[in-house]
Structures are given as C-alpha cells and as structure tokens.
Amino acid sequence: MLFRSLEKYLGFMRREWLEIPVEQLEEACAHVAAHDFPETESGLRAMAGRAGFTRIERLARHGPHHLWVFSRSA
C-alpha cells in the first residue's frame, strides 16, 4: 500500500489504528504531520549513493513501512 499524500496516510492511521486511545492517536497524527517526510525507494537509494553507501537492503516491509539497512562495502 503506497500513500500518495500525507493526508491519506493520516486518514489510514485514524481508520486502522483502532486499538490506540484517541488522544494518543491524535498525538501520533500530529507528530507525523509535523515531522515525517516520506521518501520514495528511488529517492532513498539516490541519497544513499551520494552519501557513499554501496549496499542497500530492505529487511522488512509492513504495509507502507519499510526497514532499510545502508552500509559501505569494505
């Protein structure tokens, strides 16, 4: 699932995160809106390459969330 806008992602959080108390959910949404700036995979790969990282590995994917490892070859 790819979210094309922050508003769509915030809507997803509010619809799907049903176990989170409303006050905490709104805190999380406020944090995401103010501090989270998602990047595309191609954008991450380009930034990593410019920073000297030659090995890029996706360890896990959970819906729209990905866990990446960036490293330099020896």
Backbone hydrogen bonds, N-H to C=O, Kabsch-Sander energy under -0.5 kcal/mol:
donor,donor_aa,acceptor,acceptor_aa,energy
4,R,2,L,-0.6
9,Y,5,S,-1.7
10,L,6,L,-2.6
11,G,7,E,-2.2
12,F,8,K,-2.2
13,M,9,Y,-2.6
14,R,10,L,-2.3
15,R,11,G,-2.0
16,E,12,F,-2.9
17,W,13,M,-2.2
18,L,16,E,-1.8
20,I,17,W,-1.0
25,L,21,P,-2.7
26,E,22,V,-2.5
27,E,23,E,-1.7
28,A,24,Q,-2.5
29,C,25,L,-2.7
30,A,26,E,-2.4
31,H,27,E,-2.3
32,V,28,A,-2.6
33,A,29,C,-2.7
34,A,30,A,-1.8
35,H,31,H,-2.7
36,D,32,V,-1.8
37,F,35,H,-0.6
44,L,40,T,-2.4
45,R,41,E,-2.6
46,A,42,S,-2.2
47,M,43,G,-2.4
48,A,44,L,-2.7
49,G,45,R,-2.4
50,R,46,A,-2.2
51,A,47,M,-1.6
52,G,49,G,-1.4
53,F,48,A,-2.7
54,T,52,G,-0.5
54,T,71,S,-1.2
55,R,71,S,-2.7
56,I,54,T,-0.5
57,E,69,V,-2.5
59,L,57,E,-0.7
59,L,67,L,-2.9
60,A,67,L,-1.1
62,H,65,H,-3.1
65,H,62,H,-2.2
67,L,60,A,-2.6
68,W,66,H,-0.6
69,V,57,E,-2.5
71,S,55,R,-2.5
